[in-house]
Amino acid sequence: TMPACTFDSEANCSCGTAQSSDFDPAVCVDLETAGPRGPWERYRAHDLDRKVVWDLYPDGKLLITARGEVKQTQVSAPHLAYLDEELNGYTIRAGMQNGFICPTDSGFPGNLTLVVAGKTYARDLSGCFYDLPLTLVLRQYGL
């Protein structure tokens, strides 16, 4: 479950564990729960099985490295809006801080790196690399 936060009449933060559509991890959830705060600077998804690396930047620039080739492309506006929302959201930030709970086991090894406010967070996702929606979107941009 996702932490839900509300403010009392004295503007103190009170967090529980109920689902909430107005949850904002930047407001009143500790870093250990919500993960890193600040603007993301680079997101890397590395498919260890296919040996493909996607490096995404906030302006939508995407560098794809595979088989010794590097290709630069631009992520579409709808994809960038989705990826930006996910990279600024609770699931990815908390997962980069505390590790991901994989709903299924796709069997594909990979890892993620997220640079937030100058600090690098990395996670091994062996077994569930393709289970994250972010990875599925980036896979549409190949060599």
N, C-alpha and C positions, 0 to 999 in steps of 0.2 A: 504494500500500500504506500501511497505517497503522503508525506506529511502535509497537513493542512494547518494554516495559520490564520488566526484572527486577532484583532486588537481589542483590548478591553477599553472601558471608558477613560482610563488614565493613559491610553496609548501604549500599554505594555503588550508585548507579543506573547501569545499563548498558542503553542503548537501541539497538535495531536497526531493521530495516524489515520484519520478519515480521508476519503477521497474528496478532492476539492478542485473545481475548475478554475478557481481564482488563486491557486497556489503560485507564489512568486519566491523562488529560492533566494533571491537577492535581498528580500525584505527582512525575514526574521528567523531563518533556519540556520543552525550552525554549519560551519564548513565541513565538519566530519560527516554530516548527513547529506547536505546539498551539493557538496563538491565545490570546485574552485569558482570564484566570482571574477567578473571582468570580461572584457571583450576577447573573443577567440581570435587568434592570429594565424593559425594553420591547423588543418586537420589532415592526418595521414591515415589511410587504410592500406594495409599491406597484406595481400593474398600470398601466403607462404607456399601454397600448393601450386598455383599458376605463376608465381613469381612476378606479380604485377603490383605496382605501388601507385596510389592516387594521392596527390597532394593538392588539397583544396585551400584556397585563400578567400578572405571575406569579400573581395571584389568579384568573385565568381571565377577567377582564373583557376584552371585545373591542369596540373602537370601529371601526365601518365607515363610511367616508366615500365617498360617490358622488353624482354629480349634484347637489352642493350640500347634500345631506342627510347628517346624522350619526345613525347608529343605534347604540345600545349593547345588547349582548347578553352572555350568559355562555357560554363554551365548555364543552361537556360534560366530565364528569370523565375519561372515557377519552381524549378528544381532548387535554385539558390534560395528562394524564400523558404521552402520546406527544410532544406539542410540548415539554414541559418536558425530557424525556429528550433530544430532538434538540437543543434550544437549549443544553443543558449538555454535549453530546457533541462529539467530536473533529471530525466532518465540518463542522458549522456553524461552530464556533469557529475552526478552521484556515482555512476558506473565507473567513470575515470578515476574518481577518488577512492571508491570502495570495492570495485570489481563488479562485473556483470553477472546476473543470474540468467542463464540461457534457458529459454522456454523449451527448446528442442535441441537435438544434437545433429547438425548437418554434416558433421564429420570433416569439415574443412578447416584447416589451421590458418590463423591470421592474427594480426595485431593492429591496434589502434594507437595513435599518438595525437594528443590535443595540446596545443600551445595556447595558454590563457594568461594574459597579462604578464608575458615574459617567462612563465614557468611551464615546463614540459611535463605532461602526464602521459604515461604509457600503460597499456593493458594487453595481455596475451588473451586472445579469444579462440584458442585451439578448440575445435569441435563445434563452435557456433558462430564462426565468422560471418556466414551468410544469413544468419538469423536477424541481424539488425537492419531495419529499413534503410538506414544511411548507406550501408554497404550495397544494398540492392539498387539504390539510385545511382551510385557511382559506377557500378558495373555496366550501366548503359553507355558509359563513355569509355570505349576501349580503343585499342590500336587497330 
